[in-house]
Amino acid sequence: MTKYRRASRAARVLLPGAVAVALLAGCAQGSGGAASAAGSTSSAGASPTTGAPSAGSSGTVTPAPAGGPAPGTLLVGDFGSDTVTFVDPARGAVGSVKVGTAPYGLVVGTDGRAWVATAEGVAVVDTTTRQRLALIPYETDAGPVTTGEYRGGGMGIALAPDGRRVYVGVNVPGGNGTLEVIDTASLRVTDTVPVGRRPFDVDVSGDGSEVYATNHDSFDVTIVTAGTLEPRRVEVAPYGTEGGLGSWLKPHYTAVRPSDGKLLLPFEGERLAVVDPRTGRTTIEPMTANTHQHGATVTADGTLLAVGTGPIDPSEDRGPSLTVRTPGGAERVYPLEGPHETVAVSKDGRTAYVTGGFTRDGYWDGLSIVDLDTGDTRRLEAGSRPLGVVVL
């Protein structure tokens, strides 16, 4: 039986003319991108046009800063609109770029290009010039382009350590999803791999040899060998699979622990599933927040941050929070006001940025900024139902 499917039809990519010439001439990872090329800020699906200066949340036109974004600038994916927003943590939104319908996950390479999983395809954004360079349509038939929690199209997304491949999880409503592989030099989908249902998150091992798709509605992680694209399923269901699609007790996001490559999946602020991708075995460690958990990330020293979205049962569970867990298992829980979805950490490890978008009802248009030393938390209005966030 065939384990994966090579892209069966000619790959398509929407490129402004000048950008196509520049990128296809060899703008690979680490080359600095096509900063001098004309980009597109047109809505995905429309004919790409020459880019215009981006607009901030106030509606005023804000030109891209000379030399690119200031260190520490945030980039968030606006699930509530068709944009990504640049955010100054001190001032709020400073610019935005149209990318495509309902952006979900995003990742940024060392060359300054952002890769954004939208309902229509993967958008490529030059973060220096604030321009959309391309839109790469999916090879997977994910149905009509829609918005909302269960929309089809890209969800989790990750970049290989060498910058040569982007991996995006594509949701197919009503069925299993796929992992699509994009060549970052040619901007083409080169392969598709079957995975589970609703691939919320995609991660890559530290050496780039494996890719992990976290499949929310099938209670599993698909482990894909990068060289052969052979997939294998590992069930991750510390509460069991009773309830099926109606269950709340399913995996959402994964963090890859730097020290040993194991996968960390928080559940309900009660259980941390630690998956060894080599053996497929899962061990369970206790957690303390007692809240429904979504986003997760891990720092270089192995500190895990997990976003609590709020209670399933208000009579028994606690409210929204951010858990910070040391490599030794000690936890500090920071209360949050309202549901949140994902989290990123400042370069110095002292500040967490938690997006208020949330995939379900109760979201808001902004981020909570948490001082991890003092515990002080402030809200910053920015973006439109922001989900994914990265620190530039």
Sine and cosine of phi, psi and omega as CSV:
sin_phi,cos_phi,sin_psi,cos_psi,sin_omega,cos_omega
0.00,0.00,0.68,-0.73,0.02,-1.00
-0.94,0.35,0.77,-0.64,-0.06,-1.00
-1.00,0.05,-0.39,0.92,0.02,-1.00
-0.49,-0.87,0.26,-0.97,-0.05,-1.00
-0.87,-0.50,0.83,-0.55,0.13,-0.99
-0.96,0.29,0.58,-0.81,-0.02,-1.00
-0.76,0.65,0.85,-0.53,-0.20,-0.98
-1.00,-0.04,-0.25,0.97,0.03,-1.00
-0.82,-0.57,0.28,-0.96,-0.04,-1.00
-0.84,0.54,0.82,-0.57,0.00,-1.00
-0.91,0.42,0.58,-0.81,-0.03,-1.00
-0.88,-0.48,0.49,-0.87,0.08,-1.00
-0.49,-0.87,0.70,-0.72,0.02,-1.00
-1.00,-0.07,0.89,-0.46,-0.07,-1.00
-0.73,-0.69,0.74,-0.67,0.25,-0.97
-0.87,0.50,0.55,-0.84,-0.12,-0.99
-0.81,0.59,-0.75,0.66,-0.04,-1.00
-0.91,0.41,-0.59,0.81,0.01,-1.00
-0.93,0.38,-0.63,0.78,0.01,-1.00
-0.86,0.52,-0.69,0.72,0.00,-1.00
-0.89,0.46,-0.71,0.70,-0.06,-1.00
-0.93,0.38,-0.73,0.68,-0.08,-1.00
-0.94,0.34,-0.70,0.71,-0.07,-1.00
-0.97,0.26,-0.14,0.99,0.10,-0.99
-0.99,0.15,-0.04,1.00,0.11,-0.99
0.83,-0.56,0.56,0.83,0.03,-1.00
-0.99,0.13,0.99,0.16,-0.03,-1.00
-1.00,-0.05,0.09,-1.00,0.02,-1.00
-0.80,0.60,0.74,-0.67,0.06,-1.00
1.00,0.03,-0.06,1.00,-0.05,-1.00
-1.00,0.05,-0.08,1.00,0.02,-1.00
1.00,-0.09,0.04,1.00,0.07,-1.00
0.95,0.31,-0.24,-0.97,-0.02,-1.00
-0.93,-0.36,0.85,0.53,-0.13,-0.99
-0.88,0.48,-0.44,0.90,-0.06,-1.00
-1.00,-0.04,-0.08,1.00,-0.06,-1.00
-1.00,0.09,0.43,-0.90,0.07,-1.00
-0.97,0.25,0.76,-0.65,-0.03,-1.00
-0.95,-0.32,-0.26,-0.97,-0.03,-1.00
-0.75,-0.66,0.73,-0.69,0.20,-0.98
-0.90,-0.44,0.35,0.94,0.04,-1.00
-0.96,0.26,0.40,-0.92,0.05,-1.00
-0.90,0.44,0.65,-0.76,0.01,-1.00
-0.86,0.51,0.61,-0.79,-0.04,-1.00
0.99,-0.15,-0.42,0.91,0.08,-1.00
-1.00,0.03,0.23,-0.97,0.04,-1.00
-0.92,0.38,0.83,-0.56,-0.02,-1.00
-0.87,0.50,0.60,-0.80,0.00,-1.00
-0.75,-0.67,0.15,-0.99,0.05,-1.00
-0.87,0.49,0.70,-0.72,-0.11,-0.99
-0.94,0.35,0.48,-0.88,0.09,-1.00
-0.90,-0.43,0.29,-0.96,0.08,-1.00
-0.84,0.55,0.58,-0.81,-0.09,-1.00
-0.99,0.13,0.39,-0.92,-0.06,-1.00
-0.95,-0.31,0.66,-0.75,0.07,-1.00
-0.99,0.13,-0.04,-1.00,-0.08,-1.00
-0.91,0.41,-0.36,0.93,0.00,-1.00
-0.99,0.17,-0.15,0.99,-0.03,-1.00
1.00,-0.03,-0.16,0.99,0.04,-1.00
-0.97,0.23,0.55,-0.84,-0.01,-1.00
-0.98,0.19,0.79,-0.61,-0.03,-1.00
-0.85,-0.52,0.93,-0.36,0.01,-1.00
-0.93,0.38,0.45,-0.89,0.06,-1.00
-0.90,0.43,0.67,-0.74,-0.02,-1.00
-0.93,0.36,0.56,-0.83,0.06,-1.00
-0.88,0.47,0.73,-0.69,0.01,-1.00
1.00,0.09,0.01,1.00,0.05,-1.00
1.00,-0.08,-0.03,-1.00,-0.07,-1.00
-0.92,0.40,0.54,-0.84,0.05,-1.00
-0.91,0.41,0.57,-0.82,0.06,-1.00
-0.81,0.58,0.69,-0.72,-0.03,-1.00
1.00,-0.05,-0.13,0.99,0.11,-0.99
-0.88,0.47,0.61,-0.79,0.04,-1.00
-0.99,-0.17,0.52,-0.85,0.16,-0.99
-0.85,-0.52,0.83,-0.55,-0.01,-1.00
-0.86,-0.51,0.55,-0.84,0.06,-1.00
-1.00,-0.05,0.83,-0.55,-0.12,-0.99
-1.00,-0.02,1.00,0.00,-0.01,-1.00
-0.88,0.48,-0.40,0.92,-0.01,-1.00
-1.00,0.09,-0.05,1.00,0.06,-1.00
-0.55,-0.84,-0.27,-0.96,-0.04,-1.00
-0.94,-0.35,0.58,0.81,-0.13,-0.99
-0.77,-0.64,0.27,-0.96,0.35,-0.94
-0.91,-0.41,0.53,-0.85,-0.07,-1.00
-0.86,-0.52,0.71,-0.70,0.12,-0.99
-1.00,0.04,0.76,-0.65,-0.11,-0.99
-0.80,-0.60,0.82,-0.57,0.19,-0.98
-1.00,0.08,0.88,-0.48,-0.07,-1.00
-0.86,0.51,-0.33,0.94,0.02,-1.00
-1.00,-0.01,-0.48,0.88,-0.16,-0.99
-0.89,-0.46,-0.38,0.92,-0.07,-1.00
0.96,-0.27,-0.40,-0.92,-0.09,-1.00
-0.91,0.41,0.71,-0.71,0.02,-1.00
-0.85,-0.53,-0.02,1.00,0.03,-1.00
0.15,-0.99,0.31,-0.95,0.03,-1.00
-0.52,-0.85,0.34,-0.94,0.00,-1.00
-0.70,-0.72,0.73,-0.68,0.09,-1.00
-0.96,0.28,0.75,-0.67,-0.06,-1.00
-0.81,-0.58,-0.59,0.81,-0.08,-1.00
0.44,-0.90,0.16,-0.99,-0.14,-0.99
-0.92,0.39,0.75,-0.66,0.17,-0.99
0.77,0.64,0.91,0.41,0.03,-1.00
-0.87,0.49,0.63,-0.78,-0.03,-1.00
-0.90,-0.44,-0.99,-0.11,0.01,-1.00
-0.99,0.10,0.34,-0.94,0.08,-1.00
-0.47,-0.88,0.40,-0.92,0.00,-1.00
-0.54,-0.84,0.52,-0.86,-0.03,-1.00
-0.83,-0.56,0.71,-0.70,0.02,-1.00
-1.00,-0.02,0.12,-0.99,0.00,-1.00
-0.93,0.38,-0.28,0.96,0.04,-1.00
-1.00,0.08,0.02,1.00,0.03,-1.00
1.00,0.07,0.04,1.00,0.07,-1.00
-1.00,0.07,0.74,-0.68,0.09,-1.00
-0.99,-0.17,0.63,-0.78,0.02,-1.00
-0.90,-0.44,0.88,-0.48,-0.19,-0.98
-0.86,-0.51,0.84,-0.54,0.01,-1.00
-1.00,0.10,0.94,-0.33,0.03,-1.00
-0.94,-0.35,0.04,-1.00,0.03,-1.00
-0.93,0.36,-0.37,0.93,-0.10,-0.99
-0.99,-0.16,-0.44,0.90,-0.07,-1.00
0.22,-0.97,-0.05,-1.00,0.04,-1.00
-1.00,-0.05,0.87,-0.49,0.04,-1.00
-1.00,0.05,0.61,-0.79,0.06,-1.00
-0.93,-0.36,0.85,-0.52,-0.09,-1.00
-0.86,-0.51,0.75,-0.66,0.14,-0.99
-0.99,0.11,0.93,-0.36,-0.06,-1.00
-0.97,0.24,-0.21,0.98,0.06,-1.00
-0.98,0.21,-0.73,0.68,-0.04,-1.00
-1.00,-0.09,-0.12,0.99,-0.06,-1.00
0.83,0.56,0.84,0.54,0.03,-1.00
-0.69,-0.72,0.60,-0.80,0.15,-0.99
-0.98,0.19,0.84,-0.55,-0.04,-1.00
-1.00,0.01,-0.53,0.85,-0.09,-1.00
-0.28,-0.96,0.32,-0.95,0.18,-0.98
-0.77,-0.64,0.87,-0.50,-0.07,-1.00
-0.97,-0.23,0.96,-0.27,-0.03,-1.00
-0.91,0.41,0.44,-0.90,0.02,-1.00
-0.97,0.23,0.48,-0.88,0.16,-0.99
-0.99,0.13,-0.43,0.90,0.01,-1.00
-0.97,0.26,0.70,-0.71,0.09,-1.00
-0.99,0.15,0.97,-0.22,-0.04,-1.00
-0.98,-0.20,0.23,0.97,0.04,-1.00
0.99,0.11,-0.18,-0.98,-0.03,-1.00
-0.88,0.47,0.52,-0.85,0.05,-1.00
-0.97,0.26,0.87,-0.49,-0.02,-1.00
-0.69,-0.72,0.00,-1.00,0.09,-1.00
-0.89,-0.46,-0.08,-1.00,0.07,-1.00
0.99,-0.11,0.16,-0.99,-0.15,-0.99
-0.84,0.54,-0.60,0.80,-0.11,-0.99
-0.97,-0.26,0.33,0.95,-0.05,-1.00
-0.88,0.48,0.46,-0.89,0.09,-1.00
-0.98,0.17,0.14,-0.99,0.02,-1.00
0.97,-0.24,-0.22,-0.98,-0.14,-0.99
-0.93,0.36,0.63,-0.78,0.07,-1.00
-0.83,-0.55,-0.99,-0.12,0.03,-1.00
-0.94,0.34,0.48,-0.88,-0.03,-1.00
-0.48,-0.88,0.58,-0.82,-0.02,-1.00
-0.53,-0.85,0.38,-0.93,-0.02,-1.00
-0.90,-0.44,0.72,-0.70,0.06,-1.00
-0.88,0.47,0.52,-0.85,-0.02,-1.00
-0.83,0.56,-0.53,0.85,0.01,-1.00
-1.00,0.08,-0.02,1.00,0.07,-1.00
0.97,0.24,0.11,0.99,-0.08,-1.00
-1.00,0.03,-0.33,0.95,-0.03,-1.00
-0.71,-0.70,0.60,-0.80,0.20,-0.98
-0.93,-0.37,0.67,-0.74,0.03,-1.00
-0.89,-0.46,0.80,-0.61,-0.04,-1.00
-0.77,-0.64,0.73,-0.69,0.08,-1.00
-1.00,0.05,0.82,-0.57,-0.06,-1.00
-0.95,-0.31,0.86,-0.51,0.04,-1.00
-0.99,0.13,0.74,-0.68,0.10,-1.00
-0.91,-0.42,0.97,-0.25,-0.05,-1.00
-0.80,0.60,0.78,-0.63,0.04,-1.00
1.00,0.07,-0.01,1.00,-0.04,-1.00
-0.45,-0.89,-0.12,-0.99,0.03,-1.00
-0.96,0.29,0.48,-0.88,0.00,-1.00
-1.00,-0.07,-0.15,-0.99,0.05,-1.00
-0.70,-0.72,0.33,-0.95,0.20,-0.98
-0.95,-0.32,0.88,-0.48,0.01,-1.00
-0.98,-0.19,0.63,-0.77,-0.04,-1.00
-0.95,-0.32,0.82,-0.57,-0.03,-1.00
-0.91,-0.41,0.76,-0.65,0.13,-0.99
-0.99,0.17,0.86,-0.51,-0.12,-0.99
-0.97,0.23,-0.26,0.97,0.05,-1.00
-0.99,0.11,-0.73,0.69,-0.05,-1.00
-1.00,0.00,-0.21,0.98,-0.06,-1.00
0.84,0.54,0.76,0.65,0.00,-1.00
-0.77,-0.64,0.60,-0.80,0.20,-0.98
-0.96,0.28,0.85,-0.52,-0.05,-1.00
-0.98,-0.21,-0.45,0.90,-0.04,-1.00
-0.44,-0.90,0.38,-0.92,0.17,-0.98
-0.76,-0.65,0.58,-0.82,-0.05,-1.00
-0.77,-0.63,0.73,-0.68,0.03,-1.00
-0.94,0.34,0.69,-0.72,0.09,-1.00
-0.74,-0.67,-0.27,-0.96,-0.04,-1.00
-1.00,0.04,-0.33,-0.94,-0.11,-0.99
-1.00,0.02,0.76,-0.66,0.04,-1.00
0.81,0.59,0.97,0.24,-0.01,-1.00
-0.95,0.30,0.99,0.11,-0.05,-1.00
-0.81,0.58,-0.65,0.76,-0.16,-0.99
-0.69,-0.73,0.50,-0.86,0.12,-0.99
-0.73,-0.68,0.72,-0.69,0.01,-1.00
-0.70,-0.72,0.31,-0.95,-0.01,-1.00
-0.79,-0.61,0.60,-0.80,0.06,-1.00
-0.91,0.42,0.35,-0.94,-0.06,-1.00
-0.86,0.51,-0.52,0.85,0.01,-1.00
-1.00,-0.09,0.02,1.00,0.04,-1.00
0.98,0.20,0.10,1.00,-0.10,-1.00
-0.99,0.16,-0.33,0.94,-0.01,-1.00
-0.70,-0.72,0.47,-0.88,0.06,-1.00
-0.84,-0.55,0.62,-0.79,-0.07,-1.00
-0.83,-0.56,0.88,-0.47,0.08,-1.00
-0.97,-0.24,0.87,-0.50,0.01,-1.00
-1.00,-0.05,0.91,-0.41,-0.18,-0.98
-0.96,-0.27,0.97,-0.26,-0.15,-0.99
-0.86,0.51,-0.77,0.64,-0.19,-0.98
-1.00,0.03,0.01,1.00,0.08,-1.00
-0.87,-0.49,0.21,0.98,0.10,-0.99
0.82,0.57,0.72,0.70,-0.07,-1.00
-0.39,-0.92,0.18,-0.98,0.18,-0.98
-0.86,-0.51,0.76,-0.65,0.13,-0.99
-1.00,-0.07,0.85,-0.52,0.03,-1.00
-0.99,-0.15,0.86,-0.51,-0.07,-1.00
-0.91,-0.42,0.83,-0.56,0.10,-1.00
-0.96,0.29,0.86,-0.51,-0.14,-0.99
-0.89,0.45,-0.58,0.81,-0.06,-1.00
-0.95,0.31,-0.63,0.78,-0.07,-1.00
-0.96,-0.29,-0.26,0.97,-0.08,-1.00
0.88,0.47,0.48,0.88,0.10,-1.00
-0.99,0.15,0.81,-0.58,0.00,-1.00
-0.99,-0.13,0.50,-0.87,0.20,-0.98
-0.62,-0.78,0.57,-0.82,-0.10,-1.00
-0.99,-0.13,0.71,-0.71,0.13,-0.99
-0.83,-0.56,0.89,-0.45,0.04,-1.00
-0.95,0.32,0.72,-0.69,0.06,-1.00
-0.78,-0.62,1.00,-0.09,-0.12,-0.99
-0.57,-0.82,0.96,0.28,-0.05,-1.00
-0.90,0.44,-0.27,0.96,0.08,-1.00
-0.96,-0.28,0.08,1.00,-0.11,-0.99
1.00,0.09,0.02,-1.00,-0.08,-1.00
-0.93,-0.37,0.20,0.98,0.01,-1.00
-0.86,0.50,0.69,-0.72,-0.02,-1.00
0.98,-0.17,-0.33,0.94,0.08,-1.00
0.80,0.60,-0.76,-0.65,-0.06,-1.00
-0.89,0.46,-0.40,0.92,-0.02,-1.00
-1.00,0.09,-0.07,1.00,-0.05,-1.00
-0.97,0.23,0.57,-0.82,0.13,-0.99
-1.00,0.02,-0.27,0.96,-0.22,-0.97
-1.00,-0.05,0.86,0.51,-0.09,-1.00
-0.84,-0.54,0.36,-0.93,0.02,-1.00
-0.94,0.34,0.52,-0.85,0.02,-1.00
-0.85,-0.53,-0.91,0.42,-0.05,-1.00
-0.78,-0.63,0.43,-0.90,-0.03,-1.00
-0.82,-0.58,0.57,-0.82,0.17,-0.99
-0.86,-0.51,0.67,-0.74,0.00,-1.00
-1.00,-0.08,0.88,-0.47,-0.06,-1.00
-0.95,0.31,0.84,-0.55,-0.09,-1.00
-0.88,0.47,-0.56,0.83,-0.13,-0.99
-0.93,0.36,-0.57,0.82,-0.07,-1.00
-0.67,-0.74,0.02,1.00,0.04,-1.00
0.97,0.24,0.13,0.99,0.02,-1.00
-0.97,0.26,0.41,-0.91,-0.07,-1.00
-0.99,-0.12,0.75,-0.67,-0.03,-1.00
-0.93,-0.36,0.87,-0.49,-0.01,-1.00
-0.80,-0.60,0.95,-0.32,0.01,-1.00
-0.99,0.17,0.63,-0.78,0.03,-1.00
-0.76,-0.65,0.88,-0.47,0.24,-0.97
0.86,0.51,0.34,0.94,-0.04,-1.00
0.86,0.51,0.34,0.94,-0.05,-1.00
-0.82,-0.57,-0.58,0.81,-0.11,-0.99
-0.68,-0.73,0.73,-0.68,0.12,-0.99
-0.96,-0.29,0.91,-0.41,0.07,-1.00
-0.99,0.10,0.85,-0.53,0.03,-1.00
-0.93,-0.36,0.94,-0.34,-0.12,-0.99
-0.97,-0.24,0.79,-0.61,0.12,-0.99
-1.00,0.01,0.95,-0.32,-0.07,-1.00
-0.92,0.39,-0.31,0.95,0.01,-1.00
-0.96,0.27,-0.66,0.76,-0.05,-1.00
-0.97,-0.22,-0.33,0.94,-0.08,-1.00
0.98,0.19,0.07,1.00,-0.03,-1.00
-0.99,0.11,0.58,-0.82,0.00,-1.00
-0.89,-0.46,0.74,-0.67,0.17,-0.99
-0.91,-0.41,0.44,-0.90,-0.07,-1.00
-0.89,-0.45,0.76,-0.65,0.09,-1.00
-0.88,-0.48,0.54,-0.84,-0.04,-1.00
-0.96,0.27,0.56,-0.83,0.14,-0.99
-0.84,-0.54,0.16,-0.99,-0.22,-0.98
-0.83,-0.56,-0.15,0.99,-0.16,-0.99
-0.97,0.25,-0.46,0.89,0.01,-1.00
0.81,0.59,0.85,0.53,0.01,-1.00
-0.45,-0.89,0.43,-0.90,0.01,-1.00
-0.91,0.41,0.81,-0.58,-0.12,-0.99
-0.92,-0.39,0.62,-0.79,0.05,-1.00
-0.87,-0.50,-0.99,-0.15,-0.20,-0.98
-0.87,0.49,0.53,-0.84,0.03,-1.00
-0.56,-0.83,0.60,-0.80,0.13,-0.99
-0.53,-0.85,0.27,-0.96,-0.02,-1.00
-0.69,-0.73,0.62,-0.79,0.00,-1.00
-1.00,0.02,0.12,-0.99,-0.07,-1.00
-0.88,0.48,-0.48,0.88,-0.01,-1.00
-1.00,0.03,0.08,1.00,0.06,-1.00
1.00,-0.05,0.12,0.99,0.06,-1.00
-0.96,0.29,0.80,-0.60,-0.01,-1.00
-0.99,-0.13,0.70,-0.71,0.13,-0.99
-0.88,-0.48,0.78,-0.63,-0.05,-1.00
-0.76,-0.65,0.73,-0.68,-0.07,-1.00
-1.00,-0.03,0.83,-0.55,0.11,-0.99
-0.99,-0.10,0.83,-0.56,-0.10,-1.00
-1.00,0.02,-0.23,0.97,-0.04,-1.00
0.80,-0.60,0.03,-1.00,-0.14,-0.99
-0.98,0.18,0.55,-0.84,0.24,-0.97
-0.98,0.18,-0.72,0.69,0.04,-1.00
-0.89,-0.46,0.98,-0.21,-0.06,-1.00
-0.85,0.53,-0.37,0.93,-0.01,-1.00
-0.97,0.23,-0.30,0.96,-0.06,-1.00
-0.84,-0.55,-0.49,0.87,-0.13,-0.99
-0.98,-0.19,0.32,-0.95,0.01,-1.00
-1.00,-0.05,0.11,-0.99,-0.09,-1.00
-0.99,0.15,-0.12,-0.99,-0.01,-1.00
-0.87,0.49,0.52,-0.86,-0.06,-1.00
-0.28,-0.96,0.16,-0.99,0.18,-0.98
-0.84,-0.54,0.86,-0.52,0.06,-1.00
-1.00,-0.10,0.75,-0.66,0.13,-0.99
-0.90,-0.44,0.89,-0.46,-0.14,-0.99
-0.88,-0.47,0.84,-0.54,0.00,-1.00
-0.96,0.29,0.28,-0.96,0.05,-1.00
-0.84,0.54,-0.44,0.90,0.02,-1.00
-0.99,0.11,-0.10,1.00,0.06,-1.00
0.98,-0.20,-0.07,1.00,0.07,-1.00
-0.95,0.30,0.65,-0.76,-0.07,-1.00
-0.83,-0.55,0.59,-0.81,0.21,-0.98
-0.84,-0.54,0.76,-0.65,-0.05,-1.00
-0.93,-0.36,0.85,-0.52,0.00,-1.00
-0.98,-0.21,0.90,-0.45,0.04,-1.00
-0.90,0.44,0.58,-0.82,0.06,-1.00
-0.84,-0.55,0.42,-0.91,0.05,-1.00
-1.00,-0.10,0.97,-0.24,0.02,-1.00
1.00,0.03,0.29,-0.96,-0.02,-1.00
-0.90,0.43,0.47,-0.88,0.08,-1.00
-0.64,-0.77,0.17,-0.99,-0.10,-0.99
-0.87,-0.50,-0.88,0.47,-0.08,-1.00
-0.78,-0.63,0.11,-0.99,-0.11,-0.99
-0.57,-0.82,0.58,-0.81,0.14,-0.99
-0.76,-0.65,0.34,-0.94,-0.08,-1.00
-0.84,-0.55,0.62,-0.78,0.04,-1.00
-0.89,0.47,0.32,-0.95,-0.06,-1.00
-0.87,0.49,-0.53,0.85,-0.01,-1.00
-1.00,0.05,-0.01,1.00,0.06,-1.00
0.96,0.27,0.19,0.98,-0.09,-1.00
-0.98,-0.20,-0.20,0.98,-0.08,-1.00
-0.73,-0.69,0.69,-0.72,0.08,-1.00
-0.93,-0.36,0.63,-0.78,0.03,-1.00
-0.89,-0.45,0.90,-0.43,-0.13,-0.99
-0.90,-0.43,0.85,-0.53,-0.10,-1.00
-0.99,0.17,0.66,-0.75,-0.04,-1.00
-1.00,-0.03,0.16,0.99,-0.09,-1.00
-0.90,0.44,-0.79,0.61,0.02,-1.00
0.86,0.51,0.70,-0.72,-0.04,-1.00
-0.98,0.20,-0.28,0.96,0.01,-1.00
-0.95,-0.32,-0.15,-0.99,0.04,-1.00
-0.91,0.41,0.43,-0.90,0.02,-1.00
0.97,-0.23,0.03,1.00,-0.01,-1.00
-0.95,0.32,0.25,-0.97,0.09,-1.00
-0.57,-0.82,0.26,-0.97,-0.14,-0.99
-1.00,-0.07,0.98,0.22,0.02,-1.00
0.11,-0.99,-0.17,-0.99,-0.01,-1.00
-0.77,-0.64,0.46,-0.89,0.23,-0.97
-0.98,-0.18,0.74,-0.68,0.00,-1.00
-0.94,-0.34,0.88,-0.48,-0.14,-0.99
-0.92,-0.39,0.85,-0.52,0.13,-0.99
-0.98,0.18,0.93,-0.36,-0.12,-0.99
-0.96,0.27,-0.24,0.97,0.07,-1.00
-0.99,0.12,-0.76,0.66,-0.09,-1.00
-1.00,-0.08,-0.37,0.93,-0.09,-1.00
1.00,0.07,-0.05,1.00,0.02,-1.00
-0.90,0.43,0.67,-0.74,-0.02,-1.00
-0.76,-0.65,0.70,-0.71,0.09,-1.00
-0.72,-0.69,0.46,-0.89,0.02,-1.00
-0.99,-0.14,0.61,-0.79,0.03,-1.00
-0.76,-0.65,0.89,-0.46,0.04,-1.00
-0.96,0.28,0.81,-0.58,0.00,-1.00
-0.14,-0.99,0.67,-0.74,0.04,-1.00
0.98,0.17,-0.06,-1.00,-0.02,-1.00
-0.76,-0.65,0.97,-0.24,-0.08,-1.00
0.76,0.65,0.85,0.53,-0.09,-1.00
-0.93,0.37,0.71,-0.70,0.06,-1.00
-0.94,-0.35,-0.98,0.21,-0.02,-1.00
-0.94,0.33,0.53,-0.85,0.03,-1.00
-0.52,-0.86,0.66,-0.75,0.12,-0.99
-0.70,-0.71,0.43,-0.90,0.06,-1.00
-0.99,-0.17,0.84,-0.54,-0.03,-1.00
-1.00,0.09,0.00,0.00,0.00,0.00
